Amino acid sequence: MKLRLLVVVVCCLFLAACGKATKDEVIQDVNKKWNETKGYELSASMEVRTGTEPRIYDVKVWHTKPEFYRVAVNPKGETEQQLIVRNEEGVFVVTPALRKTHKFQSEWPKQNSQAYLIGTLADDLLADSKAVMTEDEASYTFEVATRNVDQTTLPVQQIVIDKKTMLPTKVSVLDDSLQEQVVITFGEIKLGVQHTAKEYEVEKFSEKEEKKAASADIVDTEFRVHYPTIDWAHTKLTDEFEVNEDGTSRVILTFEGEKPFTLMQQPISYDDVALPVFSPGDPADLGYTIGAITEHSIQWDKDGMSFFIASTKLSKDELLEVAASVQEGSMK
């Protein structure tokens, strides 16, 4: 009798072990489900904790195979919006309220982790041979490396996957102390949804929104100087001066030391007609806005101001770090 009981117990344990999915099996299932779909729509909430105060954004994504994307990002509770669009002509960042469109010759989103794009999340899982999987009754949680170029301040992400749907429910991007800095909470995800090429045309979005902006009273705000709040012990502000050209004021800040850089800023000039402006580099997500980054510079627009940082010494990661810290006010 005891022998039979032992055999039953062993068989039950064996069957339970056989029914438990391995890390590689889960990754393969996820990749098949997320990457092989013909298209999808999703909504998500993004909380960015890299500044002095957390900022929350609503994110809506369309993707249609092979390479059409439309990502709409706007601060929660506000009408201000930015769009990242990839279509047959290239990659565009559209800021309707400013009537500005930047065009990139870029491979976005292939080269970087994008926490709100489920296809790139699947690629992150496949790319990290050291990915760690844990699980509970409802979810699989993966800890994997991010794939952003020069990404040292936000090197890790945790991806939570619902066991029933095999879809992501949450992504946390962590700093080197494993503190959450960006948190994506997914809402509805619809797989198999496709949109026509015409629906990804930039002109359609910008034209519609430009009419709204043109009908509103756009008032230039007072020029208030912005400073980076990042605290680098051996890099200090050494010069600040203002120049005026054709009635436009520009402030230039020079920082010298171990990590030197120059920050230029000026009020945005609102043109009557918005034309696409070619921007070198790639779209860069600063949390509060989307800019353009190259090997040695980063540019972005925010709150009626245009900003530009240049340095031959800073990495892309450090350029992003400085840009994300820029705020109105004074140096400490």
SVG drawing of the C-alpha trace seen along z (x, -y; Angstrom):
<svg xmlns="http://www.w3.org/2000/svg" viewBox="-11 -92 48 94">
<polyline fill="none" stroke="black" stroke-width="0.4" points="0.0,0.0 2.8,-2.4 4.6,-1.5 1.5,-2.4 1.1,-5.7 4.7,-6.6 4.3,-5.8 1.2,-8.0 3.0,-10.9 6.0,-10.6 3.8,-10.4 1.9,-13.5 5.1,-15.4 6.4,-14.3 3.2,-15.4 3.2,-18.8 6.8,-19.3 6.0,-18.4 3.1,-20.9 5.2,-23.8 6.4,-26.0 10.1,-26.7 11.6,-30.2 12.5,-29.5 9.0,-28.1 7.3,-31.2 9.6,-33.5 8.9,-31.6 5.2,-31.7 5.3,-35.4 7.4,-36.1 5.0,-34.2 1.9,-36.0 3.4,-39.5 5.6,-39.6 3.7,-37.5 0.4,-39.4 -0.5,-41.4 -1.1,-44.4 -2.4,-45.7 -3.9,-48.6 -3.2,-49.2 -3.6,-51.8 -1.4,-52.3 -0.5,-54.7 3.1,-55.8 4.5,-57.1 7.9,-58.8 9.7,-59.3 13.0,-60.7 12.2,-64.3 11.5,-66.0 7.8,-65.1 6.3,-62.0 4.6,-62.7 1.8,-60.5 1.0,-60.2 -1.7,-58.5 -0.2,-56.4 -2.1,-55.0 -0.3,-52.8 -1.2,-51.5 1.0,-49.0 0.5,-47.4 3.0,-45.1 5.6,-45.4 6.8,-48.8 3.8,-51.2 3.6,-52.8 1.6,-55.5 2.2,-56.4 0.2,-59.2 1.5,-60.5 -0.2,-63.2 0.1,-64.3 -2.8,-62.8 -5.8,-65.2 -4.3,-67.6 -5.0,-68.0 -1.4,-68.6 -0.2,-65.7 2.8,-64.4 2.8,-61.7 5.6,-59.4 4.7,-58.1 6.5,-55.6 5.2,-55.2 6.6,-54.6 8.3,-58.0 10.2,-57.7 9.9,-58.5 8.1,-61.6 7.6,-63.4 4.6,-65.6 3.8,-68.3 0.4,-69.6 0.1,-72.4 3.4,-73.8 2.6,-73.1 5.9,-71.4 6.9,-68.2 10.3,-66.6 11.3,-64.0 14.0,-61.4 15.9,-59.0 15.8,-56.5 15.4,-52.8 13.2,-53.5 12.0,-51.4 14.3,-48.6 17.5,-49.7 16.1,-50.5 13.9,-49.1 10.4,-50.8 8.4,-49.8 5.0,-50.6 5.6,-48.6 5.0,-44.9 7.0,-43.8 10.2,-45.4 9.5,-43.9 9.4,-40.5 12.8,-41.3 14.2,-42.3 13.2,-38.9 14.9,-37.1 18.0,-39.2 18.9,-38.7 20.3,-35.2 20.6,-35.9 16.9,-36.9 15.5,-35.7 11.9,-34.5 9.8,-34.2 6.1,-33.3 3.1,-33.3 -0.4,-31.9 -1.4,-34.7 1.8,-36.0 5.2,-35.5 7.7,-38.2 10.9,-38.6 13.9,-40.7 15.9,-41.6 18.4,-44.1 17.3,-47.1 18.7,-47.5 19.0,-51.3 22.4,-52.6 24.7,-53.8 21.9,-52.8 23.6,-52.8 21.3,-54.8 18.2,-52.6 19.8,-49.2 17.1,-46.8 13.4,-46.3 10.8,-44.0 8.1,-42.7 5.0,-41.2 2.9,-38.8 -0.6,-37.5 -0.6,-33.7 -4.2,-33.5 -3.8,-36.0 0.0,-35.8 -0.1,-39.6 1.9,-42.2 0.2,-43.9 3.1,-46.0 6.7,-47.0 9.0,-48.8 12.3,-50.3 14.8,-50.4 17.9,-52.3 21.2,-50.7 19.9,-50.6 16.8,-48.7 14.5,-51.6 11.5,-52.1 12.0,-55.1 9.4,-54.5 6.3,-52.4 4.0,-51.3 0.7,-49.9 -1.2,-48.4 -4.9,-48.7 -6.6,-47.1 -4.5,-45.3 -6.2,-44.2 -4.2,-41.8 -4.9,-41.4 -6.1,-45.0 -4.7,-46.6 -4.9,-50.1 -4.4,-51.3 -1.3,-53.2 -3.5,-56.3 -4.3,-56.3 -0.5,-56.6 -0.1,-59.7 1.5,-62.6 -0.3,-65.3 -3.7,-64.0 -2.7,-64.4 -0.9,-67.7 -3.5,-69.4 -6.3,-68.5 -4.5,-69.6 -3.0,-72.8 -6.5,-74.1 -7.3,-73.7 -4.0,-75.4 -4.6,-78.2 -8.1,-78.9 -6.7,-79.1 -5.1,-82.2 -1.4,-81.3 0.4,-83.7 4.1,-83.7 5.1,-83.2 7.7,-85.3 11.2,-84.0 12.3,-82.2 15.7,-80.6 15.8,-76.8 18.7,-75.0 19.7,-71.3 19.1,-70.1 21.5,-67.2 24.2,-67.3 27.6,-66.3 30.3,-67.0 33.0,-67.9 30.9,-69.8 29.8,-73.3 28.1,-76.3 30.9,-78.6 29.2,-81.0 25.7,-82.3 24.9,-85.0 22.1,-86.1 22.2,-87.1 19.5,-88.7 19.1,-88.0 16.2,-89.4 14.2,-90.0 14.7,-86.5 16.5,-86.1 18.7,-83.1 20.4,-82.1 23.6,-80.0 24.8,-78.2 28.3,-76.7 29.2,-73.9 32.8,-72.8 34.6,-70.0 34.7,-66.3 31.5,-66.2 31.3,-69.5 28.4,-70.6 26.6,-73.6 22.8,-74.2 21.1,-76.7 17.4,-77.8 15.1,-80.2 11.3,-80.8 9.7,-78.9 8.8,-81.0 5.3,-80.1 5.1,-80.1 1.9,-80.5 2.5,-77.3 4.1,-74.2 6.5,-72.4 8.3,-69.2 11.9,-69.9 14.5,-67.3 16.2,-66.2 19.3,-64.1 19.5,-61.2 16.7,-59.3 13.6,-60.2 14.5,-60.4 11.9,-59.9 12.6,-62.3 9.6,-61.3 8.0,-64.7 8.5,-65.1 10.0,-63.6 13.2,-65.1 15.9,-64.2 19.3,-62.7 22.5,-62.2 26.0,-61.0 26.9,-64.5 23.6,-66.5 20.0,-66.4 17.2,-68.8 13.6,-69.2 10.7,-71.6 8.6,-72.1 6.3,-74.8 6.9,-77.3 10.7,-76.8 13.2,-75.1 16.3,-73.5 19.6,-72.2 22.4,-70.5 25.8,-69.8 28.8,-68.0 31.7,-65.9 32.3,-64.3 28.9,-63.1 27.5,-59.7 23.9,-59.5 22.8,-58.3 24.3,-61.3 22.8,-63.7 19.4,-62.1 20.1,-62.4 20.9,-66.1 18.0,-66.9 15.5,-65.1 16.6,-67.2 16.2,-70.6 13.6,-72.8 12.7,-76.4 14.4,-78.1 17.9,-78.9 21.0,-76.9 21.4,-75.5"/>
</svg>
